[in-house]
Amino acid sequence: MHDTVWFEIQGIPSVFLASTEFVDAATAQSEMLGLPEVQRVFVPHPIQDATDAEMQAKAEEAFEAILGALID
């Protein structure tokens, strides 16, 4: 979240990407960092044990949301 907020402050459109396990933490951190409206996209948890095919499916599923967040 720190990097995403830093890029946004620099005027570089950014999107925070994490698994659904981190929704509450991301919300709290973005508020603490002074940018509660920072764009974020969450993919289904877990990530660590996902196979390559599962990760590719998660990426394909999230692609449009990521692009939309960058354009928004």
C-alpha distances in whole Angstrom, upper triangle without the diagonal:
4,5,5,6,9,10,11,12,14,15,14,13,10,9,6,9,9,13,14,14,11,11,12,9,7,9,10,7,7,10,10,9,11,10,11,12,9,10,9,12,13,15,18,18,19,17,19,22,22,25,25,26,24,21,23,24,20,19,22,21,18,19,20,17,15,18,18,15,15,19,18
4,6,5,6,9,10,11,12,14,14,14,11,11,9,12,13,16,18,18,14,15,15,12,10,12,12,8,8,11,10,8,11,10,12,13,11,13,12,15,16,19,22,21,22,20,21,25,25,28,27,29,27,24,26,27,23,22,25,25,21,22,23,21,18,20,21,17,17,20,20
4,5,5,6,9,10,11,12,11,11,9,10,9,11,13,17,19,19,16,17,18,15,12,15,15,11,11,14,14,11,13,12,14,15,11,12,12,15,16,19,22,21,22,20,21,25,25,27,26,28,26,23,24,25,22,20,23,23,20,20,22,19,16,18,19,16,15,19,19
4,5,5,6,9,10,11,9,9,6,6,6,9,12,15,17,18,15,15,16,14,11,13,14,11,9,13,13,10,12,10,12,11,8,9,9,12,14,17,20,20,22,20,21,25,24,26,25,27,25,22,23,24,20,19,21,21,17,17,19,16,13,15,16,12,12,15,15
4,5,5,6,9,10,10,10,8,9,9,12,14,18,19,20,16,16,16,14,11,12,13,10,8,10,11,7,9,7,9,10,7,9,11,14,16,19,23,23,24,23,24,28,28,30,29,30,28,25,26,27,24,22,24,24,20,20,21,18,16,17,18,14,13,16,16
4,5,5,6,9,9,10,9,11,11,15,17,21,22,23,19,19,20,17,14,16,16,13,11,14,13,9,11,10,13,13,10,13,14,17,19,22,25,26,27,25,26,30,29,31,30,32,30,27,28,29,26,24,26,26,23,22,23,21,18,19,20,16,15,18,18
4,5,5,6,5,7,6,9,11,14,17,20,22,23,20,20,21,19,16,17,18,15,13,16,16,12,13,11,14,14,10,12,13,16,19,21,25,25,27,24,26,29,29,30,29,30,29,25,26,27,24,22,24,24,21,20,21,19,16,16,17,14,12,15,15
4,5,5,5,6,6,9,11,14,17,21,22,23,20,19,20,19,15,16,17,14,12,14,15,12,11,9,12,10,8,9,12,15,18,21,25,26,27,26,27,31,30,32,30,31,30,27,27,28,25,22,24,24,20,20,20,18,15,15,16,12,11,13,13
4,5,7,9,10,13,14,17,20,24,25,26,22,21,22,20,17,17,18,15,12,14,14,11,10,9,12,12,10,13,15,19,22,25,28,29,30,28,30,34,33,35,34,35,33,30,30,31,28,26,28,28,24,24,24,21,19,19,19,16,14,16,16
4,6,9,10,14,15,19,22,25,27,28,24,24,25,23,20,20,21,18,16,18,18,14,14,13,16,15,13,15,17,20,23,26,29,30,31,29,31,34,34,35,34,35,34,30,30,32,29,26,28,29,25,24,24,22,19,19,20,17,15,16,17
4,6,9,12,15,18,22,25,27,28,25,24,25,24,20,21,22,19,16,18,19,16,15,13,16,14,12,13,16,19,22,25,29,30,32,30,31,35,34,35,33,34,33,30,30,31,28,25,27,27,23,22,22,20,17,17,17,15,12,13,14
4,6,10,13,16,19,23,24,26,23,23,24,23,19,20,22,19,16,19,20,16,16,14,16,15,12,12,14,17,20,23,26,28,29,27,29,32,30,32,30,31,30,26,26,27,25,22,23,24,20,19,19,18,15,14,15,13,10,12,13
4,7,10,13,17,20,22,24,21,20,22,21,17,18,20,18,15,18,19,16,16,13,15,12,10,9,11,14,17,20,23,25,27,25,27,30,28,30,28,29,27,24,24,25,22,19,21,21,17,16,16,14,11,11,11,9,6,8,9
4,7,10,13,17,18,20,18,17,19,18,14,16,18,15,13,16,18,15,15,12,13,12,8,7,9,11,14,16,20,21,23,21,23,26,25,27,25,26,24,21,21,22,19,17,18,18,15,14,14,12,9,10,11,8,6,10,11
4,6,10,13,15,17,14,14,16,15,12,13,16,14,12,15,17,15,16,12,13,11,7,5,5,7,10,13,16,18,20,18,20,23,22,24,22,23,21,18,19,19,16,14,16,15,12,12,12,10,7,9,10,7,7,10,10
4,7,10,12,14,11,11,13,12,8,11,13,11,10,14,15,13,15,12,12,11,8,6,4,6,8,11,14,15,17,15,18,21,20,22,21,22,20,17,18,19,15,14,16,16,12,13,14,11,9,12,13,9,10,14,14
4,7,10,11,10,10,13,12,10,12,15,13,13,16,18,17,18,15,15,14,11,9,6,5,6,8,11,12,13,12,14,17,16,18,18,19,16,13,15,15,12,10,13,13,9,11,13,10,8,12,13,11,12,15,15
4,7,8,7,8,11,10,9,12,14,13,13,17,18,17,19,17,16,16,13,12,8,7,5,6,9,9,10,9,12,15,14,17,17,18,15,12,15,15,11,11,14,13,11,13,15,13,11,15,16,14,15,19,19
4,5,6,8,11,11,10,13,15,15,16,19,20,20,22,20,18,18,16,14,10,8,5,5,6,5,7,7,10,12,12,15,16,16,13,11,14,14,10,11,14,13,11,14,16,14,13,17,18,16,18,21,21
4,5,6,9,10,10,12,14,15,16,18,20,20,22,20,17,18,16,14,11,9,5,6,5,5,8,10,13,15,14,17,19,19,15,14,17,15,12,14,16,14,12,16,17,14,15,18,18,17,19,22,21
4,6,8,9,10,12,13,14,16,18,19,20,22,20,18,19,18,17,13,12,9,9,8,6,8,10,12,14,14,18,20,20,17,16,19,18,14,16,19,17,15,19,21,18,18,22,22,20,22,25,24
4,6,5,6,9,10,10,12,14,15,16,18,17,15,16,15,14,11,11,8,10,10,9,11,12,14,16,17,20,21,22,19,17,20,20,16,17,20,18,16,19,20,17,17,20,20,18,20,23,22
4,6,5,6,9,10,11,12,14,15,17,15,13,13,13,12,9,9,7,10,11,11,13,14,17,19,19,22,23,24,20,19,21,20,16,18,20,18,15,18,19,15,16,19,18,16,19,21,20
4,5,5,6,9,10,11,12,14,16,15,12,14,14,14,12,13,11,14,14,14,16,17,19,22,22,26,27,27,24,22,25,24,20,21,24,21,19,22,23,19,19,22,21,19,21,24,22
4,5,5,6,9,10,10,12,14,14,12,14,13,14,12,13,12,15,15,14,16,16,18,21,22,25,26,27,24,22,25,24,21,21,24,22,20,22,23,20,19,23,22,19,21,24,22
4,5,5,6,9,10,10,12,11,9,11,10,10,8,10,10,13,15,14,16,16,18,21,22,25,25,26,23,21,23,23,19,19,22,20,17,19,20,17,16,19,19,15,17,20,19
4,6,5,6,9,10,11,10,7,9,9,10,9,12,12,15,17,17,19,19,22,25,25,28,28,29,26,24,26,25,21,22,24,22,19,21,21,18,17,20,19,16,18,20,18
4,6,5,6,9,10,10,8,11,12,14,13,15,15,18,19,19,21,21,23,26,26,30,30,32,28,26,28,28,24,25,27,25,22,24,25,21,21,24,23,19,21,24,21
4,5,5,6,9,9,8,11,10,13,12,15,15,18,20,19,21,21,22,25,26,29,29,31,28,25,28,28,24,24,27,25,22,24,24,21,20,22,22,18,20,22,21
4,5,5,6,5,5,8,7,10,10,13,14,18,20,20,22,22,24,27,27,30,30,31,28,26,27,27,24,23,25,24,20,22,22,19,17,20,19,15,17,19,17
4,5,5,6,4,8,9,12,13,16,17,21,23,23,25,25,27,30,30,33,33,34,31,29,31,30,27,26,29,27,24,25,25,21,21,23,22,18,19,22,19
4,5,8,8,12,12,15,15,19,19,23,25,24,26,26,27,30,31,34,34,36,33,30,32,32,28,28,31,29,26,27,28,24,23,25,25,21,22,24,22
4,6,8,11,10,13,14,18,19,22,25,25,26,25,27,30,31,33,33,35,32,29,31,31,28,27,30,28,25,26,26,23,21,23,23,19,19,22,20
4,6,9,9,13,15,19,20,24,26,27,28,28,29,33,33,36,36,37,34,31,33,33,29,28,31,29,26,27,26,23,22,23,22,19,19,21,19
4,5,6,9,12,15,18,21,24,25,26,26,28,31,31,34,33,34,32,29,30,30,26,25,27,26,22,23,23,20,18,20,19,15,15,17,15
4,6,9,10,14,16,19,22,23,25,25,27,30,30,33,32,33,30,28,29,29,25,24,26,24,21,22,22,18,17,19,18,14,16,18,15
4,6,9,12,15,19,21,23,25,25,27,30,29,32,32,32,29,27,28,27,24,23,24,22,19,20,19,16,15,16,14,11,13,14,11
4,6,10,13,17,20,21,23,22,25,28,27,29,29,29,27,24,25,25,21,20,22,21,17,17,17,14,12,14,13,9,10,13,11
4,7,10,14,17,19,21,20,23,26,25,27,26,26,24,21,22,21,18,17,18,17,13,14,13,10,9,11,10,6,8,10,8
4,7,10,13,15,17,17,19,22,21,23,23,23,21,18,19,19,15,14,16,14,11,12,12,9,8,11,10,7,10,12,11
4,7,10,12,15,14,17,20,18,20,20,20,17,15,16,15,11,11,13,11,7,9,10,7,6,10,10,8,10,13,13
4,7,9,11,11,14,17,15,18,18,18,15,13,15,14,10,10,13,10,8,11,12,9,9,13,13,12,14,17,16
4,6,9,9,12,14,12,14,15,14,11,10,11,10,6,8,10,8,7,10,12,10,11,14,15,14,16,19,19
4,6,8,11,12,10,13,14,14,10,10,12,10,7,10,12,10,10,13,15,13,14,18,18,17,20,22,22
3,6,9,10,9,13,14,15,11,11,14,13,10,12,15,13,13,16,18,16,17,20,21,20,22,25,25
4,6,7,7,11,13,14,10,10,13,13,10,13,16,15,14,18,20,19,19,22,23,22,24,27,27
4,6,5,9,10,12,9,7,11,12,9,11,14,14,13,16,19,18,17,21,22,21,23,26,26
4,6,9,11,13,11,9,13,14,12,14,17,17,17,19,22,21,20,24,26,24,25,29,29
4,7,10,11,9,10,13,14,13,15,18,18,18,21,24,23,22,26,27,27,28,31,32
4,7,8,6,6,10,10,10,12,14,14,15,18,21,20,20,23,25,25,26,29,30
4,5,5,6,9,10,11,12,14,15,16,18,21,22,21,24,26,26,27,30,31
4,5,5,6,9,10,10,12,14,15,16,20,20,20,22,24,25,25,28,30
4,5,5,6,9,10,11,12,14,15,18,20,19,21,24,24,25,28,29
4,5,5,6,9,10,10,12,14,17,18,18,20,22,23,24,26,27
4,5,5,6,9,10,11,12,15,16,15,18,20,20,21,24,25
4,5,5,6,8,10,10,14,15,14,16,19,20,20,23,24
4,5,5,6,9,10,13,14,14,16,18,19,20,22,24
4,6,5,6,9,11,11,12,14,16,16,18,20,21
4,5,5,6,9,10,10,12,14,15,16,18,19
4,5,5,8,10,10,11,14,15,16,18,19
4,6,7,8,10,12,13,14,16,17,18
4,6,5,6,9,10,11,12,14,15
4,5,5,6,9,10,11,13,14
4,5,5,6,9,10,11,12
4,6,5,6,9,10,10
4,5,5,6,9,10
4,5,5,6,9
4,5,5,6
4,5,5
4,6
4
